[in-house]
Amino acid sequence: MSTPQEGGQKTAEVQPISPATGKLGVMVVGLGAVATTLIAGVEAIRRGYAKPIGSLTQMGTIRLGKRTDGNSPLLKDFLPIAQLEDIVFTGWDIFEDNVYESAAHAKVLEKEILLELKPYLEAIKPLPAVFDQYYVKRLHGTHVKTGKNKMDLAEQVRADIQAFKKTVDRVVVIWCGSTEIFIEPSEVHQTVAAFEQGLVDNDPGIAPSQIYAYAALKEGVPFANGAPNLTVDFPAAVELSRINAAPICGKDFKTGQTLIKTVLAPAFKARMLGVAGWYSTNILGNRDGEVLDDPESFKTKEESKLGVLDFILQPELYPDLYKDIFHKVRINYYPPRGDNKEGWDNIDIFGWLGYPMQIKVDFLCRDSILAAPIALDLVLFLDLAKRTPMLANLGIQEWLSFYLKSPQTAEGLYPEHDLFIQSMKLKNTLRHIMGEDLITHLGLEYYD
Ligand SMILES: NC(=O)c1ccc[n+]([C@@H]2O[C@H](COP(=O)([O-])OP(=O)(O)OC[C@H]3O[C@@H](n4cnc5c(N)ncnc54)[C@H](O)[C@@H]3O)[C@@H](O)[C@H]2O)c1
């Protein structure tokens, strides 16, 4: 019997991916800190002022074949993804500020760079938003649509998308809006028919983010969700996504504390080290922090942040190590820090014979600097998924879990939160759709 190859599982017949010709229109819901950092960042990179650091699509490579082949092209050369030069931005917000004004307000990027980009940023003005303060208590929107019911509002958003579609070749919508109150899926979320009836009846279970998502999915437009809101995480949205070949993924950008958590927790599990407690606290002072200071919005974020440990540590498989873990997440609004969040973790672990140890992580991060490249990658990968016959009609793109605190999965399937499993899944999916060998990391053949 021959030794299986490390890069050995050849993908079956591959249908060609349509090329990324023409312009990619990106419609951003919520032109706040993350969105303006994304838009200004892409323009700065296009002009050669800065490098796309943090973006896998722009800087990442992918190994093809055996380790000895020395073949690791850049992802952007390997895949038919849209070029940054071809991206055109627009968006919606509940305030009238253009992207320059909003970026200046967010204070993420320095004044000098914003002034340099001012004419470009000023020209991007938000469309009126779908908004209802019931769903985001701390905001008072003025630049908003009115309509006779939620279906009417959804139709207005569809009209916005249709109008933009006339100016570009393809469209992706991404939610970079505020975190809405916690909503659990109910009857109205189960089927497309029930959801459409709910739009007509103004069902309170349908938040604005779901209205944008519905509009995008009906238009066959991929939809990414940077916040922990329900948005597309319910059966009716998955059904629409599949029917209309409008790919979706999970929710809530995995940027700072949770990124680190999903690196450390797999290490503890891999080494069979126990965890007694994990206390995570954050201070931040941007508008997101202000919104999350409201208990109902915080609850949505808390659920998203708490979920990861149980899935990674699997207490049901390892009761001696993880059954009694005390996991707490706090977020405190602290204006002096602005967008520069401090995420502090105290982890109580235990080792051989139960002896306790502690790990402290103090991550002085920049929220939007970490989130912007994720938003860019999600947009480019969802556009790629839409043009890939193998992926377009799947609905949920689980291979994009890598970027998200709450990955979406097929019903009955637990999500993978371990960053390295997610990274492998992402890269193997890319190899698969391009007809390349999957990489198994077996590697016995090198010793034959
Ligand atoms: N920055 C990060 O590291 C990070 C990580 C994960 C998730 N997120 C999420 O990303 C989202 C954006 O974060 P941010 O720091 O840019 O917040 P932000 O407050 O600066 O921006 C949000 C923007 O959305 C607008 N908005 C709210 N509701 C809207 C609606 N219905 N329609 C249109 N616009 C609406 C607000 O007016 C605001 O301009 C938040 O939900 C946040 O929780 C951020």
The ligand as an SDF file (V2000), in Angstrom:
LIG
                    3D

 44 48  0  0  0  0  0  0  0  0999 V2000
  -14.6390   47.2360   16.4170 N   0  0  0  0  0  0  0  0  0  0  0  0
  -14.6210   46.0010   16.8180 C   0  0  0  0  0  0  0  0  0  0  0  0
  -13.5970   45.4790   17.2250 O   0  0  0  0  0  0  0  0  0  0  0  0
  -15.8620   45.2090   16.7230 C   0  0  0  0  0  0  0  0  0  0  0  0
  -15.7600   43.8500   16.9630 C   0  0  0  0  0  0  0  0  0  0  0  0
  -16.9070   43.0880   16.8540 C   0  0  0  0  0  0  0  0  0  0  0  0
  -18.1030   43.6720   16.5450 C   0  0  0  0  0  0  0  0  0  0  0  0
  -18.1790   45.0090   16.3630 N   0  0  0  0  0  0  0  0  0  0  0  0
  -19.4960   45.5480   16.0760 C   0  0  0  0  0  0  0  0  0  0  0  0
  -19.4540   46.3060   14.9160 O   0  0  0  0  0  0  0  0  0  0  0  0
  -20.4770   47.2920   14.9930 C   0  0  0  0  0  0  0  0  0  0  0  0
  -19.8880   48.6250   14.6170 C   0  0  0  0  0  0  0  0  0  0  0  0
  -18.9170   49.0410   15.5640 O   0  0  0  0  0  0  0  0  0  0  0  0
  -18.4100   50.5380   15.5550 P   0  0  0  0  0  0  0  0  0  0  0  0
  -17.3040   50.6040   16.5580 O   0  0  0  0  0  0  0  0  0  0  0  0
  -18.1630   50.9750   14.1660 O   0  0  0  0  0  0  0  0  0  0  0  0
  -19.6820   51.3000   16.1500 O   0  0  0  0  0  0  0  0  0  0  0  0
  -20.1450   52.7890   15.8580 P   0  0  0  0  0  0  0  0  0  0  0  0
  -21.0970   53.1110   16.9370 O   0  0  0  0  0  0  0  0  0  0  0  0
  -18.9650   53.7010   15.6730 O   0  0  0  0  0  0  0  0  0  0  0  0
  -20.8580   52.6950   14.4500 O   0  0  0  0  0  0  0  0  0  0  0  0
  -22.1160   52.1340   14.2850 C   0  0  0  0  0  0  0  0  0  0  0  0
  -22.8540   52.9990   13.2990 C   0  0  0  0  0  0  0  0  0  0  0  0
  -24.0730   52.3590   12.9820 O   0  0  0  0  0  0  0  0  0  0  0  0
  -25.0650   53.3350   12.8650 C   0  0  0  0  0  0  0  0  0  0  0  0
  -26.3550   52.6630   12.9640 N   0  0  0  0  0  0  0  0  0  0  0  0
  -26.9600   52.1390   14.0590 C   0  0  0  0  0  0  0  0  0  0  0  0
  -28.1210   51.5640   13.7310 N   0  0  0  0  0  0  0  0  0  0  0  0
  -28.2600   51.7190   12.4000 C   0  0  0  0  0  0  0  0  0  0  0  0
  -29.2520   51.3290   11.4680 C   0  0  0  0  0  0  0  0  0  0  0  0
  -30.3350   50.6750   11.8620 N   0  0  0  0  0  0  0  0  0  0  0  0
  -29.0630   51.6290   10.1590 N   0  0  0  0  0  0  0  0  0  0  0  0
  -27.9570   52.2930    9.7440 C   0  0  0  0  0  0  0  0  0  0  0  0
  -27.0000   52.6910   10.5860 N   0  0  0  0  0  0  0  0  0  0  0  0
  -27.1360   52.4010   11.8980 C   0  0  0  0  0  0  0  0  0  0  0  0
  -24.7270   54.3190   13.9540 C   0  0  0  0  0  0  0  0  0  0  0  0
  -25.3120   55.5710   13.7230 O   0  0  0  0  0  0  0  0  0  0  0  0
  -23.2120   54.3760   13.8470 C   0  0  0  0  0  0  0  0  0  0  0  0
  -22.7650   55.3470   12.9470 O   0  0  0  0  0  0  0  0  0  0  0  0
  -21.0120   47.2590   16.4290 C   0  0  0  0  0  0  0  0  0  0  0  0
  -22.2170   46.5220   16.4640 O   0  0  0  0  0  0  0  0  0  0  0  0
  -19.9460   46.5060   17.1570 C   0  0  0  0  0  0  0  0  0  0  0  0
  -20.4470   45.8280   18.2960 O   0  0  0  0  0  0  0  0  0  0  0  0
  -17.0740   45.7960   16.4420 C   0  0  0  0  0  0  0  0  0  0  0  0
  1  2  1  0
  2  3  2  0
  2  4  1  0
  4  5  1  0
  4 44  2  0
  5  6  2  0
  6  7  1  0
  7  8  2  0
  8  9  1  0
  8 44  1  0
  9 10  1  0
  9 42  1  0
 10 11  1  0
 11 12  1  0
 11 40  1  0
 12 13  1  0
 13 14  1  0
 14 15  2  0
 14 16  1  0
 14 17  1  0
 17 18  1  0
 18 19  2  0
 18 20  1  0
 18 21  1  0
 21 22  1  0
 22 23  1  0
 23 24  1  0
 23 38  1  0
 24 25  1  0
 25 26  1  0
 25 36  1  0
 26 27  1  0
 26 35  1  0
 27 28  2  0
 28 29  1  0
 29 30  1  0
 29 35  2  0
 30 31  1  0
 30 32  2  0
 32 33  1  0
 33 34  2  0
 34 35  1  0
 36 37  1  0
 36 38  1  0
 38 39  1  0
 40 41  1  0
 40 42  1  0
 42 43  1  0
M  CHG  2   8   1  16  -1
M  END
$$$$
